[in-house]
């Protein structure tokens, strides 16, 4: 049997080999004599005395060596350098074979036997049961309650934030959309898209290399580079693709690169890290001490990348951007910051949380001008989306011109994908320009978020504490979370999708609420009353119940404990601070000739205005 095919079979059968890439396995097989035998003098007694701490009946401290000696790939290299076993006493007989090794041997033997005999294609021979596998995988999802149901929700542009279900007459209020600021129905955005559609048609016509590189794409990338005060930007079909393509291409190119990834990073980043083939370490969420311990293991000259987010979408926690950038400088790493749930939402121009750290300086400096020493300037690579606060679709990166050009030239996820249609690019340009000037949408969204969180807290509904615009309501059970979502929709005409594994860990299932500029006080009162009713009907745990259990996800925990992972600034409850909200309100009112922002300013901001 071909050695490469054999190792592929073995790696799929053995849970230990499955964690190692095929190239690494080939390297181990080729260099085993030198590294395991010749250079270290592995003795028979060392191998025989090793006992597997995982397999039943085996004890001892050298489990890895025991497994390696039994492995059909690495084992021969070890045994080739062992002294003769003839003189060894019976007491040193090797342990019983690892059950995984037997599984590997049986599977390899079966594959070898199959390969040595010509296929008969006899009519009586049964083909593989493909449908059976599909059904079994789905049955597992149903059994652990993680199967996902997609609701038929049709958002209405003229009645934002409302939608109709499968029946147009059944109108519901949407409280979980990622169209955070309602830009998808903004007339400035829609009109730009209509004009581009009439002029350039519906499709891009190909990849960027083949007929799909238009003036609108170039203009969009210029707008994005200016927004983040970087030299260049590159647009992708989505930010999942942007993250995957950039991380896999960049870290695959850096020799011996080591990646340090926050435990709560998005699946797109995890995918890109996996595809890069680079060594990785996962640090506890927002745990700077843990991150530094991991970084300190490597020489400063080793290429390193720290991947993290600004706003974590399911918890609402905020990455410790300045502190992580400082660690990156100390240990010679570059930073990769995902601002997907922050662009459009934070900073005076909507560039994200990194811009918001230097709010006043960013407000004074012209868009596009670098601010040396600012937090935004310290971040090496920023990724974002056009599909959330900007209300369109697509993803991008912003960084130095050389890095962007390298990704443009090498990333398959960019090279071989049809580019965004011109109307999409036009709408994105309009949305970025609009939100770079307008503070109205950000002000109202943040004000409404504060009000929702305060009202839910008063009702005892367990909200995961965070300083951002996300309102995660802890349920703690997948089946109950879905039941709560279904009841809100069926009884109260309120749509809030339940979130379960693998998006969040088992036991941390939740409802994820995202207030928008369009949710008025009447809608908010209905939401709080509906949640209170559902919690009582289903007997779900309230904040006080989580306190008795010791807390979970920050709910029912002390402020000191929860602040360890929520991020932002210690002792500051909101990314958008009171003074910044007041400035945004006053700026927008002056821009509109003194016309008041609707709805009415929240009471907390009114109090600030009165004392200013």
Protein Blocks (a to p, Z undefined) as FASTA:
>chain_A
ZZklmmmmmmmmpmklmmpcfklmmmmmmmmmmmmmmmnopafklmmmpccfkbghiacj
klmlmmmmmpmklmmmmmmmpccfklpcfklgccdddfklmmmmmmmmmmmmmmmpccfk
iaklccddfklmmmmmmmmmmmnopaccdddddddfklccbdcdfblklccddfkbfbln
opmmgmklmmmmmmmmmmnojbnoiafknopacfklmmmmmmmmmmnopabdcddfbfkl
mmmmmmmmmmmmpghiacdddfkbcfklmmmmmmnopacddddehilklmmmmmmmpcfk
lccdddddfbdfklopacdfklmmmmmmmnopacdddfklmgojgojkonajklmmmmml
mmmpcghiacehiaklmpmbdcddfklmnopacddddddfklmmmmmmmmmklmmpccdd
fklmmmmmmmmmmmmmpmklmmmmmmmmmmmmmmmmmnopacdddfbfbdcddehpaklm
mmmmmmmmmmnopacdddddfkbcghiaccdddddfklcfklmmmmmmmmmmmmmmnopa
cfklmmmnnpaehiapafklmmmmngpjehiabfbafklmmmmmmmmmmmnnopacdddd
dfklmmmmmmZZ
